[in-house]
């Protein structure tokens, strides 16, 4: 089963500059599962930071980690309805992070918020992404 998502782009709104929507209305069946993915950073299984000088590579790792959490609930990236992206260096990393994000989310347009923060909890991490997904019944 696929959830019905209505992508909301109100008249007079500027066109999104990436794969995101200003808003999404989702018709959620009662037996669907909401999945909240805590902020993911680019660390390996031992907690070591992956590619501390490469925000693009870190973004790839972060999306792999998000995919794994979603898979544990029977979900996939197509189920994501909202992302929050935190960068420690917006000016220096935006282009690399955005390129990976747009590639990973090609054809998908979740809502998305991007903020710059003074630093992330894990030293050496340049990007952190949290997600909210709705997984249709029968997959989780």
C-alpha positions in Angstrom: 0.0 0.0 0.0 1.2 3.5 -0.8 0.2 6.5 1.2 -1.5 9.3 -0.6 0.6 12.5 -0.3 -0.6 15.8 -1.4 2.3 18.2 -2.0 1.3 21.7 -1.0 2.7 24.6 -2.9 0.5 27.6 -2.2 0.0 30.2 -4.9 2.6 33.0 -4.5 5.2 30.7 -2.8 8.6 30.6 -4.3 9.6 27.4 -6.1 11.6 25.1 -3.9 15.4 25.1 -4.8 15.8 21.3 -4.1 13.8 18.1 -3.6 11.5 19.4 -0.9 7.9 20.7 -0.6 6.6 23.7 1.4 4.0 21.3 2.9 2.6 17.8 2.6 -0.8 16.5 3.6 -0.9 12.8 4.1 -3.9 10.6 4.3 -2.9 8.3 7.1 -4.7 5.0 7.7 -5.2 4.1 11.3 -2.9 1.2 11.1 0.1 3.0 9.6 3.2 3.5 11.7 4.8 6.9 12.4 8.6 6.5 12.6 10.7 9.2 14.2 14.3 9.0 13.3 16.6 10.7 15.8 19.4 12.9 14.4 21.9 10.7 12.6 25.5 11.6 12.2 28.3 10.0 10.2 29.8 7.5 12.7 30.8 3.9 12.1 29.7 0.9 14.2 32.5 1.7 16.8 31.4 5.3 17.1 34.3 6.7 15.1 33.6 9.7 12.9 33.6 8.9 9.2 35.2 11.4 6.8 35.6 14.3 9.2 36.6 16.7 6.4 34.0 15.7 3.8 30.5 16.9 4.4 29.3 15.2 1.2 30.6 11.7 2.3 29.2 12.3 5.8 25.8 13.0 4.2 25.9 9.7 2.3 26.6 7.9 5.6 23.8 9.8 7.4 21.3 8.8 4.7 22.5 5.1 4.9 21.9 5.3 8.7 18.4 6.8 8.2 17.6 4.0 5.6 18.7 1.4 8.2 16.4 2.8 10.9 13.5 3.0 8.5 14.2 -0.6 7.3 14.0 -1.8 10.9 10.4 -0.4 10.9 9.6 -1.9 7.5 10.0 1.5 5.9 12.1 3.2 3.2 13.1 6.7 2.2 9.9 7.1 0.1 8.0 7.0 3.4 9.8 10.1 4.8 7.5 13.2 5.1 9.9 15.5 6.9 13.6 16.1 7.4 15.6 18.5 9.6 19.2 19.1 8.5 21.8 20.6 10.8 25.1 21.9 9.4 28.0 23.2 11.4 29.3 25.2 8.4 26.5 26.3 6.2 28.6 28.4 3.8 31.3 25.8 3.4 29.1 22.6 3.2 25.8 23.6 1.8 26.6 22.7 -1.8 28.1 19.3 -1.1 25.3 18.3 1.4 22.6 19.6 -1.0 24.0 17.7 -3.9 23.9 14.4 -2.0 20.5 15.2 -0.5 19.0 15.9 -3.9 20.5 12.8 -5.4 19.3 10.6 -2.6 15.8 12.1 -2.6 15.4 12.3 -6.4 11.7 12.0 -7.1 10.8 12.5 -3.4 9.9 15.8 -1.9 9.5 15.7 1.9 9.2 18.9 3.8 12.7 20.0 4.9 14.3 22.5 7.3 18.0 23.4 7.1 19.7 25.2 10.0 23.2 26.1 10.9 24.4 25.3 14.4 27.5 26.3 16.3 28.5 22.6 16.5 27.1 19.1 16.6 27.3 16.8 19.6 29.9 14.5 17.9 33.2 16.3 17.3 34.2 16.0 13.7 30.7 15.6 12.4 29.6 18.3 10.0 26.0 17.2 9.3 23.2 15.7 11.2 19.7 14.8 9.8 16.6 13.7 11.6 13.5 12.4 9.9 9.8 11.6 10.3 8.2 8.9 8.2 4.9 7.2 7.9 5.1 3.5 7.1 2.0 1.9 5.6 0.5 -1.1 7.3 1.8 -4.5 6.3 5.4 -3.4 6.0 6.3 -3.1 9.6 
